[in-house]
């Protein structure tokens, strides 16, 4: 099993209590389908800055960390992410254990 970071970009923030509750329910339902694969549910991102090399990458909105058998399996798990329904995107990165 490997660990994979899902990085969310785009999508939109729900406006109003009803829309926010629906968005939270969608995320909760999706995380429920992932079960034990969720290592860290993650968090949304706030303002950002960069050190060296120019401006921070814009448009990143949050992350989660999952365990999966392969990159393809992790991509399959990401396929139902609610950010996709809002026009967003999920990039999936395999982490590399460096033994530290």
N, C-alpha and C positions, 0 to 999 in steps of 0.2 A: 504494500500500500504506500502510495506517495501522498504528499500534501500539495494542494493547489490553491493559489490565490485567485479569487474572482475579483476583478476590478471593474466597477460600474462606471459608466459615463453616460451623460445625457439623461433623457427622461425629464420629468417635471415634478415639482413639489405639489402635492394635493392642496387645494385651497378650500377652506371651510371645514368645520368639524366632521360633517358627514363624509366628505371625500377623503379626509385624513383617516377616519376610522375604516373606510373601505380599503384604502391603500395598506394600512397596517394589517388588516385581515388577509389581504392577498399575500403579503410577505409572510405572515404567520402560517398560512396554508402551504405556501411553497416550502418554507423551512420544514414544515411537518412532513412533507414528502421526502425530504432528504435524510431524515432520521439521524442515525449514528455517523453519517458522513460529515456532519457539521463539527468542525474542530473549534472554530471561532465564528460566531454569527456576524462579527464585524460591526461596522458603524458607518453612518454617513460622514462625508468629509465637510469641513467648514472652509473658511478662507485658507489660502495656501501661499507659500513663498518658496523660492529656490535659493540654494547656496551654490554658486559657481555655474557657469555655462548658460546663463540667461534666465528667462522667466520660467516659472513653474508650468507644467503641462496643464492646460485649462480643460475644463469639462469633466474632470474626474469627480464622481459623486459619492463613492464609498467602496467598501471591500467586504469580503467574507473569505474564510479559509475552510476548505473541504478536504477530506481524505477520499481517494479513489484508487482503483487498480491501474489506471492509465490516464494519459491526457485525454484520449477520446472519451473515456468514461466520465471524466470531470466535465468535459464539454457537454456531454449528454445531460448531466445533472444541472448544468447552467441553463439549458435550453428552456426551462419553464420559468425563469426568473421574471418577476413582475416588471422590472425596469424595461424589458423588451416590449411590453404592451404599451408603454409610454413613449416609444420611439427611441429608447436608449440602447445601450450596447453593453455586452459583458466580454471582457478579455480574460482569458484563462491562462495562468502562468504556473508551470510546474516549479516547485521549490527544489533546491539542491541541498542535500544534507552535507555540510562540510565538517561534521564531527566535532563541533565546538561545544 
